[in-house]
Amino acid sequence: MKQSFVKLPKLMAAIFIFSGITGRAQDAKTLAYPDEKHFKNIRQLTTGGDNAEAYFGFDNEHVTFQRTNPAEGINCDQIFYGTLPKKSGEKFKYKRVSTGKGRTTCAYLMPDRKHLLYASTHLAADTCPPTPDRNVIKKYVWPIYSTYDIFVADFNGKVTKKLTNTPGYDAEATISPDGKKIVFTSMRNGDIDLYTMNIDGTNVKQITTTLGYDGGACFSPDSKKIVWRASRPESEEAAREYKELLAQGLVMPTKMELFVANADGTDAHQVTKLGKANWAPAFMPDGKRLIFASNHTTERGFPFNLYIVNIDGTGLERISNDKSFDAFPMFSPDGKKLIFSSNRNNNGGHDTNVFICDWVD
């Protein structure tokens, strides 16, 4: 799971809660703001509930996303799959492809175009796992469910393979554009680190080792690099707090920066030094820039907006302007379209929906 701040991510559904915490979006029915110059022909794909972590398939025509909507009996995130509309006025049609049991997160379409992978807690229980009681913890935290494992399923919802088999959290998986590797987040060593494996689940390798939460990784278009979000406790007190929360299956995602490395974890270096929460990163189509969500300009923790930055940390540019929440940006493999989640156009409520647009560089 890439985990959302309103939902998740690449944890999962915890982020969707954030939209309820942060406040309300504008009441106007706004799909795009005048100064969002990179967005053309923007379209809202979903309506109602919390919808996020939408990712394109290898064919540029299909997407997966996760959805929570108690009004529809979806009490915690389940994975959905849909075909993108090709004509104006055509409805976005989608269907559930997860089991409907437990909580799921971080789906990604497989290169065979017949399967997808996602993380799920369904082997532990049919019901949704408990969410943190913030009245007791008194901090904004994400749950790191130890019952998450990564599965492969077909589009009819049948699980065909379990890719992870070690105790503890395994989630937040994405696939390299060349279709050969998976990068994912695991707590199998006691900390939250990044790992890679072959597309069939073999040859698992740990690629980060520094204390802190490493997650939400994505590959570059040439499959040679990765970008991810990370927390790095910088004092003994911060390290102690991080370890105490982790022992309870929790992380506090309020301070995260972006890191880039080679796909094998070598030459890892910090890209952003903005403060607050910088997350949900992805490479731009040119492989030289990153797109991500951040709240670094705010005092109260919101809004979150989308930004672009060069991989050396220069050239920071804000590209979205919702008053509450824009996040989970991802480009289509051909680089022509951008998909993201936002609180815009939700009539002042808390719904988070998926939007798509043509990208203008």
VEXKEVEX-113707 format. One record per residue (C-alpha): residue number from 0; x, y, z. Coordinates in Angstrom, 2 decimals. Layout:
REM VEXKEVEX-113707
+-----+---------+---------+---------+
! num !      xx !      yy !      zz !
+-----+---------+---------+---------+
! NUM !       X !       Y !       Z !
...
+-----+---------+---------+---------+
END
This chain:
REM VEXKEVEX-113707
+-----+---------+---------+---------+
! num !      xx !      yy !      zz !
+-----+---------+---------+---------+
!   0 !    0.00 !    0.00 !    0.00 !
!   1 !    1.25 !    3.36 !   -0.82 !
!   2 !   -0.96 !    4.50 !    1.88 !
!   3 !   -2.92 !    7.59 !    1.63 !
!   4 !   -2.89 !   10.55 !    3.88 !
!   5 !   -6.51 !   10.64 !    3.52 !
!   6 !   -6.15 !    7.06 !    2.82 !
!   7 !   -3.24 !    4.78 !    2.87 !
!   8 !   -0.03 !    3.51 !    0.84 !
!   9 !    1.42 !    2.54 !   -1.11 !
!  10 !    0.07 !    1.88 !    2.78 !
!  11 !   -3.53 !    1.77 !    2.14 !
!  12 !   -6.72 !    3.05 !    3.53 !
!  13 !   -5.57 !    5.03 !    6.47 !
!  14 !   -4.97 !    8.02 !    4.28 !
!  15 !   -8.56 !    8.46 !    3.27 !
!  16 !   -9.26 !    9.26 !    6.89 !
!  17 !   -7.05 !   12.29 !    6.46 !
!  18 !   -9.55 !   14.09 !    4.26 !
!  19 !  -11.95 !   13.94 !    7.16 !
!  20 !   -9.33 !   15.33 !    9.52 !
!  21 !   -8.09 !   18.12 !    7.30 !
!  22 !  -11.25 !   19.98 !    6.57 !
!  23 !  -13.48 !   20.50 !    3.58 !
!  24 !  -12.76 !   21.16 !   -0.03 !
!  25 !  -14.35 !   24.11 !   -1.81 !
!  26 !  -18.09 !   23.95 !   -2.48 !
!  27 !  -17.79 !   24.91 !   -6.13 !
!  28 !  -17.95 !   22.12 !   -8.69 !
!  29 !  -14.33 !   22.46 !   -9.72 !
!  30 !  -12.50 !   19.93 !  -11.88 !
!  31 !   -9.51 !   22.13 !  -12.64 !
!  32 !   -8.27 !   25.47 !  -11.40 !
!  33 !   -7.17 !   28.25 !  -13.81 !
!  34 !   -3.48 !   27.99 !  -12.85 !
!  35 !   -3.26 !   24.18 !  -13.28 !
!  36 !   -1.58 !   24.67 !  -16.64 !
!  37 !   -0.35 !   21.07 !  -16.97 !
!  38 !   -3.87 !   19.59 !  -16.78 !
!  39 !   -5.90 !   19.40 !  -19.99 !
!  40 !   -9.25 !   17.69 !  -20.58 !
!  41 !   -9.54 !   16.72 !  -16.92 !
!  42 !  -12.23 !   14.20 !  -16.11 !
!  43 !  -13.61 !   12.74 !  -12.88 !
!  44 !  -13.72 !    8.94 !  -13.01 !
!  45 !  -15.33 !    8.03 !   -9.68 !
!  46 !  -18.03 !    9.54 !   -7.49 !
!  47 !  -18.65 !    8.88 !   -3.82 !
!  48 !  -16.62 !    7.21 !   -1.11 !
!  49 !  -12.84 !    7.20 !   -0.95 !
!  50 !  -11.03 !    6.23 !   -4.14 !
!  51 !   -7.27 !    6.35 !   -4.49 !
!  52 !   -4.04 !    4.73 !   -5.61 !
!  53 !   -5.09 !    4.42 !   -9.22 !
!  54 !   -2.43 !    2.87 !  -11.46 !
!  55 !   -2.31 !    2.31 !  -15.20 !
!  56 !   -1.89 !   -1.07 !  -16.80 !
!  57 !    0.85 !   -1.74 !  -19.34 !
!  58 !   -1.63 !   -1.06 !  -22.18 !
!  59 !   -2.45 !    2.55 !  -21.11 !
!  60 !   -6.16 !    1.63 !  -21.28 !
!  61 !   -6.94 !   -0.02 !  -17.94 !
!  62 !   -6.47 !    0.99 !  -14.32 !
!  63 !   -6.73 !   -0.46 !  -10.85 !
!  64 !   -7.64 !    1.51 !   -7.73 !
!  65 !   -8.81 !    0.93 !   -4.21 !
!  66 !  -12.19 !    2.01 !   -2.92 !
!  67 !  -13.97 !    2.38 !    0.41 !
!  68 !  -17.63 !    3.32 !    0.54 !
!  69 !  -19.75 !    2.13 !    3.49 !
!  70 !  -22.88 !    3.23 !    1.64 !
!  71 !  -22.13 !    0.41 !   -0.82 !
!  72 !  -21.15 !   -2.06 !    1.90 !
!  73 !  -17.41 !   -1.51 !    1.27 !
!  74 !  -16.26 !   -0.81 !    4.81 !
!  75 !  -12.52 !   -0.90 !    4.10 !
!  76 !  -10.46 !   -0.76 !    0.93 !
!  77 !  -11.13 !   -3.26 !   -1.83 !
!  78 !   -9.46 !   -3.40 !   -5.23 !
!  79 !  -11.29 !   -2.45 !   -8.42 !
!  80 !  -10.39 !   -2.70 !  -12.10 !
!  81 !  -11.76 !   -0.67 !  -14.97 !
!  82 !  -11.41 !    0.30 !  -18.61 !
!  83 !  -10.75 !    3.99 !  -19.24 !
!  84 !  -13.41 !    5.79 !  -21.31 !
!  85 !  -12.34 !    6.53 !  -24.89 !
!  86 !  -15.15 !    8.91 !  -25.83 !
!  87 !  -16.51 !   12.05 !  -24.23 !
!  88 !  -19.55 !   11.23 !  -22.13 !
!  89 !  -18.67 !    7.56 !  -21.89 !
!  90 !  -18.97 !    6.24 !  -18.33 !
!  91 !  -16.01 !    4.77 !  -16.47 !
!  92 !  -16.97 !    1.17 !  -15.80 !
!  93 !  -15.23 !   -0.83 !  -13.10 !
!  94 !  -15.65 !   -3.98 !  -11.04 !
!  95 !  -14.25 !   -5.40 !   -7.82 !
!  96 !  -11.40 !   -7.85 !   -8.38 !
!  97 !  -10.30 !   -8.48 !   -4.79 !
!  98 !  -11.96 !  -11.12 !   -2.62 !
!  99 !  -14.16 !   -8.69 !   -0.70 !
! 100 !  -12.65 !  -10.02 !    2.51 !
! 101 !  -10.26 !   -8.25 !    4.88 !
! 102 !   -8.54 !   -5.03 !    3.81 !
! 103 !   -6.63 !   -4.67 !    0.57 !
! 104 !   -4.20 !   -2.12 !   -0.81 !
! 105 !   -1.67 !   -1.24 !   -3.49 !
! 106 !   -2.83 !   -3.05 !   -6.60 !
! 107 !   -0.75 !   -3.15 !   -9.77 !
! 108 !   -1.55 !   -4.71 !  -13.13 !
! 109 !    0.74 !   -7.51 !  -14.29 !
! 110 !    2.56 !   -7.36 !  -17.65 !
! 111 !    0.63 !  -10.41 !  -18.95 !
! 112 !   -2.48 !   -8.16 !  -18.93 !
! 113 !   -4.45 !  -11.02 !  -17.39 !
! 114 !   -3.61 !  -10.64 !  -13.69 !
! 115 !   -2.93 !   -8.07 !  -11.00 !
! 116 !   -1.14 !   -8.10 !   -7.69 !
! 117 !   -2.26 !   -6.50 !   -4.45 !
! 118 !   -1.78 !   -6.80 !   -0.70 !
! 119 !   -4.55 !   -8.22 !    1.48 !
! 120 !   -5.32 !   -9.29 !    5.04 !
! 121 !   -8.03 !  -11.77 !    3.98 !
! 122 !   -6.14 !  -14.88 !    5.15 !
! 123 !   -6.25 !  -13.60 !    8.72 !
! 124 !   -9.94 !  -12.64 !    8.80 !
! 125 !  -12.86 !  -11.92 !    6.52 !
! 126 !  -13.54 !   -8.67 !    8.38 !
! 127 !  -11.73 !   -5.33 !    8.24 !
! 128 !   -8.77 !   -5.14 !   10.65 !
! 129 !   -9.15 !   -2.60 !   13.48 !
! 130 !   -8.09 !    1.00 !   12.90 !
! 131 !   -5.95 !    2.89 !   15.46 !
! 132 !   -7.84 !    4.66 !   18.23 !
! 133 !   -6.41 !    8.17 !   17.89 !
! 134 !   -8.20 !    9.27 !   21.07 !
! 135 !   -5.90 !    6.88 !   22.92 !
! 136 !   -2.74 !    7.29 !   20.84 !
! 137 !   -3.31 !   11.05 !   20.37 !
! 138 !   -1.14 !   11.10 !   17.25 !
! 139 !   -1.79 !   10.81 !   13.54 !
! 140 !   -0.62 !    7.28 !   12.73 !
! 141 !   -0.90 !    4.66 !   10.03 !
! 142 !   -1.45 !    0.99 !   10.88 !
! 143 !    1.14 !   -1.50 !    9.60 !
! 144 !   -0.97 !   -4.64 !    9.57 !
! 145 !    1.18 !   -7.72 !   10.11 !
! 146 !   -1.48 !   -9.76 !    8.27 !
! 147 !   -0.80 !   -8.12 !    4.91 !
! 148 !    0.65 !  -10.39 !    2.23 !
! 149 !    1.02 !   -9.87 !   -1.51 !
! 150 !   -1.13 !  -11.93 !   -3.87 !
! 151 !   -1.65 !  -12.38 !   -7.61 !
! 152 !   -5.24 !  -12.65 !   -8.84 !
! 153 !   -7.12 !  -12.76 !  -12.11 !
! 154 !   -9.76 !  -10.25 !  -13.16 !
! 155 !  -12.54 !  -12.50 !  -11.89 !
! 156 !  -11.27 !  -12.13 !   -8.34 !
! 157 !   -9.62 !  -15.56 !   -8.08 !
! 158 !   -6.32 !  -15.53 !   -6.18 !
! 159 !   -3.87 !  -17.56 !   -8.25 !
! 160 !   -0.66 !  -17.13 !   -6.23 !
! 161 !    0.69 !  -15.86 !   -2.92 !
! 162 !    4.00 !  -14.06 !   -3.46 !
! 163 !    5.06 !  -13.47 !    0.17 !
! 164 !    5.28 !  -16.08 !    2.92 !
! 165 !    7.18 !  -14.50 !    5.81 !
! 166 !    5.64 !  -13.24 !    9.08 !
! 167 !    4.85 !   -9.53 !    9.26 !
! 168 !    3.76 !   -6.73 !    6.97 !
! 169 !    4.26 !   -7.21 !    3.20 !
! 170 !    2.60 !   -4.65 !    0.92 !
! 171 !    3.15 !   -1.55 !   -1.24 !
! 172 !    4.25 !   -3.47 !   -4.33 !
! 173 !    4.84 !   -2.02 !   -7.80 !
! 174 !    6.20 !   -3.59 !  -10.98 !
! 175 !    9.08 !   -2.37 !  -13.13 !
! 176 !    8.13 !   -1.12 !  -16.61 !
! 177 !   10.23 !   -3.88 !  -18.18 !
! 178 !    8.02 !   -6.40 !  -16.35 !
! 179 !   10.90 !   -8.19 !  -14.63 !
! 180 !   10.95 !   -6.94 !  -11.03 !
! 181 !    8.68 !   -6.08 !   -8.13 !
! 182 !    9.65 !   -3.61 !   -5.41 !
! 183 !    7.72 !   -3.83 !   -2.14 !
! 184 !    7.77 !   -2.90 !    1.53 !
! 185 !    8.25 !   -5.46 !    4.28 !
! 186 !    8.79 !   -5.62 !    8.03 !
! 187 !   10.31 !   -9.10 !    7.95 !
! 188 !   13.59 !   -7.85 !    9.45 !
! 189 !   11.95 !   -5.85 !   12.26 !
! 190 !   12.09 !   -2.48 !   10.50 !
! 191 !   10.08 !   -1.20 !    7.53 !
! 192 !   12.36 !   -1.59 !    4.51 !
! 193 !   12.27 !   -1.98 !    0.75 !
! 194 !   12.80 !   -5.31 !   -0.98 !
! 195 !   12.84 !   -6.48 !   -4.58 !
! 196 !   11.88 !   -9.82 !   -6.08 !
! 197 !   11.43 !  -11.31 !   -9.52 !
! 198 !    7.98 !  -11.05 !  -11.08 !
! 199 !    7.28 !  -14.65 !   -9.97 !
! 200 !    8.24 !  -13.94 !   -6.32 !
! 201 !   11.71 !  -15.52 !   -6.41 !
! 202 !   15.09 !  -13.95 !   -5.61 !
! 203 !   13.98 !  -11.67 !   -2.75 !
! 204 !   16.57 !   -9.04 !   -1.80 !
! 205 !   16.54 !   -6.33 !    0.87 !
! 206 !   17.66 !   -3.00 !   -0.62 !
! 207 !   17.30 !   -0.50 !    2.27 !
! 208 !   18.70 !   -0.85 !    5.79 !
! 209 !   18.54 !    2.61 !    7.45 !
! 210 !   16.27 !    2.96 !   10.48 !
! 211 !   12.93 !    4.49 !    9.48 !
! 212 !    9.92 !    3.83 !    7.32 !
! 213 !   10.81 !    3.13 !    3.67 !
! 214 !    7.77 !    2.67 !    1.46 !
! 215 !    5.70 !    3.57 !   -1.57 !
! 216 !    8.47 !    2.83 !   -4.09 !
! 217 !    8.09 !    3.15 !   -7.87 !
! 218 !   10.46 !    2.41 !  -10.75 !
! 219 !   11.76 !    4.87 !  -13.34 !
! 220 !   10.52 !    4.46 !  -16.94 !
! 221 !   13.72 !    2.59 !  -17.88 !
! 222 !   13.41 !    0.33 !  -14.79 !
! 223 !   16.92 !    1.32 !  -13.65 !
! 224 !   16.02 !    3.52 !  -10.66 !
! 225 !   13.46 !    3.71 !   -7.88 !
! 226 !   11.93 !    6.56 !   -5.91 !
! 227 !   10.29 !    6.19 !   -2.51 !
! 228 !    9.22 !    8.03 !    0.63 !
! 229 !   11.12 !    7.62 !    3.88 !
! 230 !   11.12 !    8.79 !    7.46 !
! 231 !   14.53 !    9.16 !    9.10 !
! 232 !   14.49 !    9.63 !   12.90 !
! 233 !   17.25 !   12.17 !   13.51 !
! 234 !   17.50 !   12.09 !   17.31 !
! 235 !   17.52 !    9.44 !   20.02 !
! 236 !   14.08 !   10.59 !   21.13 !
! 237 !   12.68 !   10.37 !   17.60 !
! 238 !   14.22 !    6.93 !   17.11 !
! 239 !   12.74 !    5.73 !   20.40 !
! 240 !    9.28 !    7.03 !   19.48 !
! 241 !    9.53 !    5.38 !   16.04 !
! 242 !   10.47 !    2.02 !   17.57 !
! 243 !    7.75 !    2.22 !   20.25 !
! 244 !    5.06 !    2.89 !   17.65 !
! 245 !    6.42 !    0.20 !   15.36 !
! 246 !    6.16 !   -2.33 !   18.17 !
! 247 !    2.43 !   -1.53 !   18.20 !
! 248 !    2.18 !   -1.92 !   14.42 !
! 249 !    2.03 !    1.83 !   13.83 !
! 250 !    4.00 !    4.56 !   12.06 !
! 251 !    3.64 !    8.33 !   12.25 !
! 252 !    3.87 !    9.61 !    8.63 !
! 253 !    4.01 !   13.34 !    9.34 !
! 254 !    7.71 !   13.72 !    8.43 !
! 255 !    8.75 !   12.05 !    5.19 !
! 256 !   11.14 !   12.97 !    2.38 !
! 257 !   11.78 !   11.51 !   -1.07 !
! 258 !   14.77 !    9.31 !   -1.87 !
! 259 !   16.12 !    7.96 !   -5.17 !
! 260 !   18.44 !    5.00 !   -5.75 !
! 261 !   19.46 !    2.51 !   -8.37 !
! 262 !   16.96 !   -0.33 !   -8.64 !
! 263 !   19.23 !   -2.56 !   -6.54 !
! 264 !   19.35 !    0.02 !   -3.72 !
! 265 !   22.84 !    1.35 !   -4.45 !
! 266 !   23.61 !    5.07 !   -4.66 !
! 267 !   20.65 !    5.96 !   -2.45 !
! 268 !   20.31 !    9.67 !   -1.81 !
! 269 !   17.76 !   12.11 !   -0.42 !
! 270 !   16.06 !   14.33 !   -3.02 !
! 271 !   13.76 !   16.60 !   -1.01 !
! 272 !   14.47 !   18.48 !    2.19 !
! 273 !   11.15 !   20.27 !    2.46 !
! 274 !    9.90 !   19.20 !    5.89 !
! 275 !    6.43 !   17.91 !    6.75 !
! 276 !    5.06 !   15.02 !    4.65 !
! 277 !    6.34 !   14.44 !    1.11 !
! 278 !    5.06 !   11.17 !   -0.35 !
! 279 !    3.28 !    9.26 !   -3.16 !
! 280 !    6.20 !    9.85 !   -5.55 !
! 281 !    6.48 !    8.68 !   -9.14 !
! 282 !    8.91 !    9.36 !  -11.96 !
! 283 !    7.94 !   11.73 !  -14.73 !
! 284 !    7.97 !   10.27 !  -18.26 !
! 285 !   11.41 !   11.80 !  -18.95 !
! 286 !   12.94 !    9.88 !  -16.02 !
! 287 !   14.68 !   13.08 !  -14.88 !
! 288 !   11.95 !   14.52 !  -12.67 !
! 289 !    9.63 !   13.32 !   -9.93 !
! 290 !    5.97 !   14.08 !   -9.24 !
! 291 !    4.70 !   13.80 !   -5.66 !
! 292 !    2.27 !   15.07 !   -3.02 !
! 293 !    3.30 !   17.41 !   -0.22 !
! 294 !    1.94 !   19.62 !    2.55 !
! 295 !    5.26 !   21.38 !    3.21 !
! 296 !    3.89 !   24.91 !    2.65 !
! 297 !    1.10 !   24.57 !    5.19 !
! 298 !    0.82 !   25.23 !    8.90 !
! 299 !   -2.03 !   22.87 !    9.85 !
! 300 !   -1.00 !   19.85 !    7.77 !
! 301 !   -3.27 !   20.53 !    4.80 !
! 302 !   -3.85 !   21.05 !    1.97 !
! 303 !   -1.81 !   18.46 !    0.12 !
! 304 !   -0.93 !   19.43 !   -3.44 !
! 305 !    1.07 !   17.98 !   -6.30 !
! 306 !    4.63 !   19.08 !   -7.07 !
! 307 !    7.37 !   18.36 !   -9.59 !
! 308 !   11.08 !   18.32 !   -8.75 !
! 309 !   14.26 !   17.31 !  -10.56 !
! 310 !   15.90 !   14.15 !   -9.20 !
! 311 !   18.75 !   16.33 !   -7.89 !
! 312 !   16.27 !   18.30 !   -5.76 !
! 313 !   16.21 !   21.45 !   -7.91 !
! 314 !   13.41 !   23.02 !   -9.92 !
! 315 !   10.55 !   22.54 !   -7.46 !
! 316 !    7.19 !   23.44 !   -9.05 !
! 317 !    3.69 !   23.27 !   -7.59 !
! 318 !    1.24 !   21.98 !  -10.20 !
! 319 !   -2.12 !   21.54 !   -8.40 !
! 320 !   -4.21 !   23.81 !   -6.23 !
! 321 !   -7.07 !   22.04 !   -4.49 !
! 322 !   -7.89 !   23.52 !   -1.11 !
! 323 !   -7.81 !   20.14 !    0.63 !
! 324 !   -6.18 !   17.13 !   -1.03 !
! 325 !   -4.43 !   16.18 !   -4.27 !
! 326 !   -2.24 !   13.06 !   -4.21 !
! 327 !   -1.36 !    9.68 !   -5.79 !
! 328 !   -0.15 !   11.01 !   -9.14 !
! 329 !    0.83 !    8.43 !  -11.77 !
! 330 !    1.58 !    8.73 !  -15.48 !
! 331 !    0.40 !    6.34 !  -18.14 !
! 332 !    3.21 !    4.23 !  -19.64 !
! 333 !    3.10 !    6.31 !  -22.82 !
! 334 !    3.47 !    9.51 !  -20.76 !
! 335 !    0.39 !   11.15 !  -22.24 !
! 336 !   -2.00 !   11.03 !  -19.28 !
! 337 !   -1.87 !   11.70 !  -15.56 !
! 338 !   -4.18 !   10.05 !  -13.04 !
! 339 !   -4.52 !   11.28 !   -9.45 !
! 340 !   -6.86 !   11.42 !   -6.46 !
! 341 !   -8.43 !   14.58 !   -5.10 !
! 342 !  -11.06 !   16.04 !   -2.80 !
! 343 !  -12.05 !   18.54 !   -5.50 !
! 344 !  -15.63 !   18.64 !   -6.77 !
! 345 !  -17.04 !   16.77 !   -3.77 !
! 346 !  -19.62 !   19.40 !   -2.80 !
! 347 !  -17.67 !   20.35 !    0.31 !
! 348 !  -17.72 !   16.83 !    1.73 !
! 349 !  -14.96 !   14.34 !    2.43 !
! 350 !  -15.13 !   12.11 !   -0.65 !
! 351 !  -11.85 !   11.40 !   -2.42 !
! 352 !  -12.18 !   10.60 !   -6.12 !
! 353 !  -10.01 !    9.61 !   -9.05 !
! 354 !   -9.33 !   12.12 !  -11.84 !
! 355 !   -7.55 !   11.75 !  -15.18 !
! 356 !   -6.22 !   14.37 !  -17.59 !
! 357 !   -4.04 !   14.87 !  -20.62 !
! 358 !   -0.58 !   16.04 !  -19.53 !
! 359 !    0.82 !   19.29 !  -20.93 !
! 360 !    4.52 !   19.74 !  -20.18 !
+-----+---------+---------+---------+
END
